[in-house]
Structure formats: C-alpha cells, structure tokens
C-alpha cells in the first residue's frame, strides 16, 4: 500500500452472496479479516460488555445456570418481534463496533497492509463509518438460494423469507465503493477479488 497506511475494507452482501468467501480470499492475500458473526459470539461471554448490555436490556431471564447468555431464550424474545430485535441490535452493535475498531488497531500495529470486516449488517449497523471503502458481493438469486439451502438445511421459501428481511442487494450495491459479482465458480471469484485487490493495493484507494 502506498504511504504505509492500512486500508480498511467492509465486505457485505445479502445472505448467500458469497461475502464470506470474498473475506477468506482476502485473508489468503494477506489481509487481516474480522468476521462480525465471530465477534457477536465472543461479546456474549460473562464479563464482556455485550453480555452486560444484553442483561441490562432484557434482564436476567436470558441467562442460563452458568450465567451465560441463553441464546435460545434470547432468540425466543427477538424472533418475529421487530421492536425487540431492534432493542438487541441497539444494545450490542455499539459493543461490536468497539471490538472491530480494536482489532483493526491491532492489525495496523502489527503492520497489516489491509484489514477487512465481513458483516451482513454492515450498512444497517452503520459500520461503513469504520472502514475506508465498502465492497458489496452480489450473486444471482437462484445461486444464493441454492447456497443457503444447502448450507443451512432450509427450503427455498425459508431462504427467500430471510432475504426479504434484509436490505436488498440493489440497495447495498448502490452504496458500494466496489461491487464484486459472484456469478461463476470459486476460481472465477478468486480472480475477480485478486483484480480488485491489486487495484486497491496499487493505488492505496
């Protein structure tokens, strides 16, 4: 990278678009990668800020006998209830943002040329402010449905319901700095990501 400053990339897209694959390809190219799903699991540990935020928001009824967050109990509260889901998001998204920023700082201190945040809710959570540019991964809807159905054991209707609950691919792409089209093989995707990576690495933009 020019100037020696680490570039921060946000990677997002609708469910099944292949954003996780793009993140893993970036990691293989030397980028430090933070996965939002992994961060969300970590912040729920007793003593962590996310654990405290959830208990303050929903009470101790969401704890199991070991004082850990009972994910099933929490899910039963927020599933299908948009107001409760928003309460959970407002409680934990700022905590997750702090963790991401801390991880970026560590990566930069260790000399990483780039760091990436892979997050389905990048725009919804306002996390585009944490990165220098946003890459949105898009894929044909039928490919996304097939990928998620196979991965999560869902039928097409269930996958489509999940998709309908998210910001649309078109809206995400309209807000992107780069759009990564994932409409072929994994090797095709690797070639696309490598090309964009070389542009970014070569220009520092």
C-alpha positions in Angstrom: 0.0 0.0 0.0 1.2 3.5 -0.7 2.1 5.6 2.2 2.2 2.7 4.6 -1.3 3.3 6.0 -3.5 0.3 6.4 -6.7 0.3 4.3 -9.9 -0.9 6.0 -12.4 -2.7 3.8 -16.0 -3.5 4.6 -17.4 -6.6 2.9 -21.2 -7.2 2.8 -24.0 -8.5 0.7 -27.2 -10.4 1.0 -27.4 -13.9 2.5 -25.8 -16.4 0.3 -24.0 -13.9 -1.9 -20.6 -15.3 -1.0 -19.3 -12.5 1.1 -17.6 -14.9 3.5 -15.7 -16.4 0.6 -14.5 -13.0 -0.5 -13.3 -12.4 3.0 -11.4 -15.7 3.1 -9.8 -14.9 -0.3 -8.7 -11.5 1.1 -7.2 -13.3 4.1 -5.3 -15.6 1.7 -3.9 -12.5 0.0 -2.6 -11.2 3.4 -5.4 -9.0 4.7 -6.4 -9.3 8.4 -10.1 -10.2 8.5 -12.7 -9.7 11.2 -15.9 -11.7 10.9 -18.9 -10.0 12.6 -20.5 -13.3 13.4 -17.5 -14.4 15.4 -17.4 -11.0 17.2 -21.1 -11.4 18.1 -20.4 -14.8 19.7 -17.4 -13.6 21.6 -19.0 -10.5 23.2 -21.7 -12.6 24.9 -19.2 -14.2 27.3 -19.7 -13.4 31.0 -17.7 -10.2 31.9 -17.7 -8.9 28.4 -19.6 -5.6 27.5 -22.0 -7.4 25.2 -23.1 -9.8 28.0 -23.7 -6.8 30.3 -25.6 -4.9 27.6 -27.9 -7.8 26.9 -28.7 -8.4 30.6 -29.3 -4.7 31.1 -31.7 -4.7 28.1 -33.6 -8.0 28.7 -33.0 -8.9 32.3 -31.5 -12.0 33.9 -34.2 -14.3 32.4 -31.9 -14.6 29.4 -29.1 -16.2 31.4 -28.6 -19.9 31.9 -27.5 -21.6 35.1 -23.8 -20.7 34.4 -24.6 -17.0 34.0 -24.0 -17.2 30.2 -26.4 -15.8 27.7 -29.0 -18.4 26.9 -29.2 -17.9 23.1 -32.4 -19.9 22.8 -34.1 -17.8 25.4 -32.8 -14.6 23.8 -33.9 -15.8 20.3 -37.4 -16.6 21.6 -37.7 -12.9 22.7 -36.5 -11.3 19.5 -37.6 -13.8 16.8 -40.5 -12.3 14.9 -40.7 -9.2 17.1 -39.1 -6.3 15.3 -39.2 -4.0 18.2 -37.3 -6.5 20.5 -34.9 -7.3 17.7 -34.1 -3.5 17.4 -33.5 -3.4 21.2 -31.0 -6.2 20.9 -29.2 -4.6 17.9 -29.1 -1.2 19.7 -27.5 -2.9 22.7 -24.9 -5.0 21.0 -24.0 -3.2 17.8 -22.0 -0.4 19.5 -20.1 -3.0 21.6 -19.3 -5.0 18.4 -18.1 -1.8 16.7 -15.7 -1.2 19.6 -14.3 -4.7 19.2 -13.9 -4.2 15.4 -12.0 -1.0 15.9 -9.8 -2.6 18.5 -9.0 -5.4 16.1 -8.2 -3.0 13.3 -5.8 -1.1 15.6 -4.0 -4.3 16.5 -3.7 -5.3 12.8 -2.4 -1.9 11.9 0.1 -2.0 14.8 1.3 -5.4 13.5 1.9 -3.9 10.1 -1.0 -5.3 8.1 -1.4 -3.7 4.7 -5.2 -4.1 4.9 -7.9 -5.3 7.2 -11.4 -6.3 6.3 -14.7 -6.5 8.2 -17.2 -9.1 6.9 -20.7 -8.3 8.1 -24.1 -9.0 6.7 -25.5 -5.9 8.6 -22.6 -3.5 7.7 -25.0 -0.8 6.5 -27.8 -1.5 8.9 -25.4 -1.1 11.8 -23.7 2.0 10.4 -20.4 0.2 10.3 -19.4 1.7 7.0 -18.1 4.5 9.2 -15.4 2.0 10.4 -13.9 1.4 7.0 -12.4 3.2 4.1 -14.3 1.5 1.4 -17.2 -1.0 1.1 -17.2 -4.0 -1.2 -20.7 -5.4 -1.8 -20.8 -9.0 -3.1 -23.7 -9.9 -5.4 -24.8 -13.2 -6.8 -27.8 -14.4 -8.9 -30.7 -15.0 -6.6 -31.1 -18.7 -7.6 -27.4 -19.3 -6.7 -27.8 -17.6 -3.4 -30.9 -19.6 -2.5 -29.2 -22.9 -3.5 -26.1 -22.0 -1.5 -28.0 -21.1 1.7 -30.4 -24.0 1.4 -27.5 -26.4 1.2 -25.5 -24.7 4.0 -28.4 -24.2 6.5 -30.7 -27.0 5.6 -33.6 -24.6 4.6 -36.1 -24.8 1.8 -36.4 -22.1 -0.9 -39.3 -20.4 0.8 -37.4 -20.1 4.1 -34.3 -18.7 2.4 -36.5 -16.2 0.5 -38.1 -15.1 3.7 -34.6 -14.4 5.2 -33.7 -12.5 2.1 -36.8 -10.4 2.3 -36.0 -9.3 5.8 -32.6 -7.8 4.7 -31.7 -4.7 2.8 -31.9 -5.6 -0.9 -28.9 -6.4 -3.0 -29.7 -3.5 -5.2 -29.7 -1.0 -2.3 -26.4 -2.4 -0.9 -24.8 -2.3 -4.4 -25.9 1.3 -4.8 -24.0 2.3 -1.7 -20.8 0.3 -2.5 -17.4 1.5 -3.5 -16.8 -1.7 -5.3 -19.3 -4.4 -6.4 -17.9 -8.0 -6.5 -20.1 -10.1 -8.9 -20.1 -13.7 -7.8 -21.8 -15.5 -10.7 -19.3 -18.2 -11.5 -17.0 -20.7 -9.9 -14.9 -20.2 -6.8 -11.9 -19.8 -9.2 -13.8 -17.1 -11.0 -14.4 -15.3 -7.8 -10.8 -15.6 -6.7 -9.8 -13.9 -10.0 -12.3 -11.0 -9.5 -11.2 -10.4 -5.9 -7.5 -10.6 -6.9 -8.1 -7.9 -9.6 -9.8 -5.6 -7.2 -7.2 -6.2 -4.5 -4.4 -5.4 -7.0 -6.2 -2.1 -7.8 -6.6 -1.2 -4.2 -3.1 -2.3 -3.2 -1.6 -0.5 -6.2 -3.4 2.8 -5.7 -4.0 2.9 -1.9 -7.6 3.9 -2.6 
